[in-house]
Amino acid sequence: MIFVKNPQRGKVKTRLAQTLGDDRALGIYLKLLNHTMQQAKKTDCTKEVWYSSHIDNSDLFSPDLFSKKLQTDGDLGNKMSNAFKNAFAGGNERVVIIGSDCPEITSERIEKAFDLLASNELVIGPANDGGYYLLGINRFIPELFEDMPWSTPAVYGKTIEIAKSHQVSVEELPVLIDIDTEEDLKLSKFNWLQ
């Protein structure tokens, strides 16, 4: 599952736009979206893209490869919880969610997460900002999405804490960069983002 924001000027990458302007921020987001789509396309799994405000049937996510769904209302936790619940209700046994902010995400990393879910209940890819760029589970664990301080550096730590308190086995992937600010952009080694 890929969670995306519909790419609208002034509504995406707002922290990036504070220093680079709305046009450049949108341009960078479109590059990140394309990169995410290209990597997901190569991954051997069922693919869904979940939109923030409306389903776009004419964007870069081909309806032949990606089922298109609309995120529910509420905070990010509600949205993700609903998506995972939906996926497991549909008969999936291992489910991975990614965003569209990570230029270092690759199809190999996504497939590694699926492989790790064969022997772990939760796989997490920590991001440099204290959040995560990937979360995979092999059963629905609603507690992972409740009372979470979303969009803060505490998300990753709190997720691990909740997992441990519920005796959930966890495997971690390498820390990668999420692009939210100009500083993140400078840390990133991807020239195509500039």
N, C-alpha and C positions, 0 to 999 in steps of 0.2 A: 504494500500500500504506500502510495506517495501522497503526502499532504502538501498541497500547493495553495498559494494565494493567487487569485485571478490577477494577472499582471496589468495593473492600472497605475498610471502616473500619479504620484503623490500618495499612493496607498501601499506600496511595497518598499521594503528596505528603507524605512523612514529614518532610522539612525544613520544609515549611510548617506541619505539625502541631506542630512543636516550639514555635512561638510562638502559633499560633492554635487548637490543639487538633484532635483527630481528626475531630470532626463538621464543623467549618468547612472543614478541608482536603478532606474527602470532598465536601462541597457544592461547593467551588470546582472540584474535579476533574470532577464531573458536569457543571458548566457548560462547562468546557473541552471535554469529550467531545462534548457536544451541539453546541457551536460548530464543532468539527472535522468532525463528521458533516454538519452543514448545508452547510459549504463544500465538502466532498468530493462531496456529493450533486449540487451544481450543476456539477461538473467533468465535461467530456466525455471520459471514459476508462473503462476497466475498473477496478472498485473492489474492493479486498480489505481486510478488517480482520483483523489478526493479534493474537490474545489471548495474554496472559502465562501464564495457568494453566488456563483451560478455555474452550471455545467456548460462548458464551451466545446461544442462538437466540431469546431473548425480550427482548433489550435494544433500544436505540434504533436500532441498525444493521439496517435491514430486509434480510432475506435475498433480497428481490427485487432489491435494488440492490447489495448487498455480498456477495461470497464470503467465507466465514468460515473462518479457518485458525488453527492453533495454533503458536505460536513453539516452536522446538526448544530443547533444553537448552543450557547453556553461557553464556558471557558475551554481552553485547549484540552484539559483533562476529560471533559464531557465528550468533546468531539472525538478524541482518540479512543476512549472507552467504548463509545458507540460503534466506531469502525471495527475495533477488535471483536466486540460482541457479534457484530454482523458477520465477520469473517469466520468465526468459529461456528456460528449457527448455520453457515453455508457448507459446513463439512470439512473445512481446512484444519489440518493438524499442527501446522507450524506457520506462524504469521509474523511477518517483519514489516515494520513501518519506518519510512525515512522521510525527511523533509526535502527541501530543495535549496538548501543554503550551503552545502558542503562540496567544494570543488574537488576534494580528495576521495569522494565516494566512487567506488568502482564496482563493476558487476562481480568481480572476484570477492570483494569484501562482503557484498550482499549474500552471495552463495555460501561463503564461509559461515555467516550468521545462521543460515538455514541448516548447514551441516552440524554446527554446535548445538542446535536445538534438539538434535537426536539424543543428546545425553545431558542437556541442561534445560531447566525450565525457563530461564531468562537469559538473553544475550543483550548486552548494551554496548554501544559505541559512544564513549564520552567525547564531548566537544570541548574545545579550549576555553569556552566561556562558562563552563560549569553546568551546561545542559547536556543533551545527547543528540547525536545525529542519526542514530539507529536504535530501535528497540525491537526485540523479537521475543515472543513467548510461545510455548507449546500448549498452553491452556489459558483460559480467560482468568485474569487476576485483576478484578476491578479496583482493589486497594492501591494499585500502582498509579492510579489516575485521580485519586481523591485527595482533597486538601493539599495540593502541591503548589508551591510558590513559583508558578510558571513565569518564564522570562526573567529569572534571577539566577545567580551563580550557585544556588542551593539545590537545584533540581536533580542533578546527578547524584549527589550525596544522599539526598532524601529518598531517592528511588532505591539506592542500595540498602539504605537503612530499613525501608519498608519490606524489601525482599528478604532481608535477613530475619526480620521479626516474624515473617510468615514462613520461615524455613524453605524459602525458594532458592534452588541452586542457580548460581549466577556465573556466567563467563563474560569476560570483558574483552572488547576489541581495542585496538590502539586509539589513542587520543588523536582526533583530527580537528582541523580548523573549520568553524562555521563562519560564514561571512555576514557580519551584522554591522560592522563599523569600518571606517577608513583604516584604522589600526589593523583590523583583521585582514584587510586587503593587502596591506604592506607585509604582513606576516606570511601571506600566501605566496607560494612560488609559481603561481599560474599566471603567466603573462597575458593569456587570452582574456583574463578578467579586466585588464586595464582599459 
